[in-house]
Amino acid sequence: MAETESTDEIYNKEYRRIRRITKDLAIRQISSEYGLTEEQVAEFKEAFMLFDKAKDGTITMAELGVVMR
């Protein structure tokens, strides 16, 4: 039977994931420039990655259409 993760373990895992997503210095600088937290930038990046099917860092017109629906 698998043990359940403690709240601290879940928090630490999520924190590491967010830091990994926003590790780029440019992203951190942009986030502060626009008044966003690193967590908010991570959420936007994660949402973007959901629709970037080719995983090439861009969203096609077709992918954008799906986002806007």
C-alpha positions as CSV (number, residue, x, y, z in Angstrom):
1,M,0.0,0.0,0.0
2,A,1.4,3.3,-1.0
3,E,2.0,6.0,1.7
4,T,0.3,9.3,1.2
5,E,2.6,12.3,0.8
6,S,2.7,14.8,3.7
7,T,1.7,18.4,3.1
8,D,5.4,19.4,3.4
9,E,6.4,16.9,0.7
10,I,3.7,18.0,-1.6
11,Y,4.6,21.7,-1.1
12,N,8.3,21.0,-1.7
13,K,7.6,19.1,-4.8
14,E,5.3,21.8,-6.2
15,Y,7.8,24.5,-5.2
16,R,10.6,22.7,-7.1
17,R,8.4,22.3,-10.1
18,I,7.6,26.0,-10.2
19,R,11.2,27.0,-9.7
20,R,12.2,24.7,-12.5
21,I,9.7,26.3,-14.8
22,T,10.8,29.8,-13.9
23,K,14.6,29.2,-13.5
24,D,15.5,31.4,-16.5
25,L,16.7,34.8,-15.3
26,A,15.0,36.5,-18.2
27,I,11.6,35.2,-17.1
28,R,12.2,36.4,-13.5
29,Q,13.2,39.8,-14.9
30,I,10.1,40.0,-17.1
31,S,7.9,38.9,-14.2
32,S,9.1,41.7,-12.0
33,E,8.9,44.2,-14.9
34,Y,5.2,43.5,-15.4
35,G,4.4,43.1,-11.7
36,L,3.8,39.4,-11.8
37,T,5.1,36.9,-9.3
38,E,7.3,34.0,-10.4
39,E,4.3,31.7,-9.5
40,Q,2.1,33.6,-11.9
41,V,4.6,33.4,-14.7
42,A,4.9,29.7,-14.0
43,E,1.1,29.3,-14.3
44,F,1.0,31.2,-17.6
45,K,3.9,29.1,-18.9
46,E,2.3,25.9,-17.8
47,A,-1.0,26.9,-19.5
48,F,0.9,27.8,-22.7
49,M,2.7,24.5,-22.7
50,L,-0.7,22.7,-22.6
51,F,-1.6,24.2,-26.0
52,D,1.9,24.1,-27.6
53,K,1.3,20.6,-29.1
54,A,4.6,20.7,-31.1
55,K,6.5,21.7,-28.0
56,D,8.5,24.2,-30.1
57,G,7.7,27.3,-27.9
58,T,5.1,28.7,-30.3
59,I,1.4,28.3,-30.7
60,T,0.0,27.9,-34.2
61,M,-3.2,29.6,-35.4
62,A,-5.1,26.3,-35.0
63,E,-3.7,25.9,-31.4
64,L,-4.7,29.5,-30.7
65,G,-8.2,28.8,-31.9
66,V,-8.5,26.0,-29.3
67,V,-7.2,28.4,-26.6
68,M,-9.8,31.1,-27.5
69,R,-12.8,28.7,-27.4
